[in-house]
Amino acid sequence: SRSLSVEPQVLPPPSVRPSVHPSRAQPGLQAGDRNPNLSKMSWRIQNLPDSQTNPSGAAPGGEGERDRGSKKSKSKSTSDGRGAIKRLIKELDVWRSEKKEERGIERLGPVDDEDLLTWEAVVNGRGIGNGYDEGRWLLHIQIPTDYPIRPPTIRFATPVVHANIALQTGEICLDLLKDAWTPAYSVLESVRAVRTLLAYPETDSPLNVDVAALLRGGDVLGTRALVEFWCRDDEGRYDGP
């Protein structure tokens, strides 16, 4: 078995399977908090002047806008990130409503209130098994201006021992963040998928060849001991907010 755990496990859904292709930080939003800067940003987006929302120059609703301006408007919106920001504000509202019931994600939100495209998350390993239960990690999340057409880029800022995560760079090999991505997914769901990946290592597409070699050799106890050591080590555990 390629599972780190000695307990039987079911296969993960395709969206959380590893990909086959090889601070100035401030705490994220907490439950019940309403960030006034986000509210101001939402108001500014909703009240953009016509010259920005209608780049074709045609009267709103007119034939010129339909025929000449629709593609330009869509391109403008995606290129400067307004569409992404509108979507992210909605996702932050969803996170606020679900945070109280969330046990695996302790923090999620923008690093800076003036930049909604750069986020952080703090996740823990409680209930994951495979030696990760005592772990706690910081994730860096960079969101493209054409989100959700393209997925966010997520990496581990805290080193983690896993076959599909690069120990030095924190790069993650996960289908959902690559070919399996669709605009139906959210940043929250992406972070959940990254956390779930810890329980389902895939040795056919490793970013950590040493851990993959242990798994392929069937050394379950050795792999678990290595994971537990890193989760307890100061370098391998995030103790920030």
Secondary structure, DSSP 8 states (H G I E B T S, - for coil): ---S-SS------GGGS--S----------TT---HHHHHHHHHHHT--HHHH-TT-S-TTSHHIIIIIHHHHHHHHHHHTHHHHHHHHHHHHHHHHHGGG-SSEEEEEEEETTEEEEEEEEEE-TTT-TT-TT-EEEEEEE--TTTTTS--EEEESS---BTTB-TTT-BB--GGGTTT--TT--HHHHHHHHHHHTT---TTS-SSHHHHHHHHTT-HHHHHHHHHHHHHSGGGS----
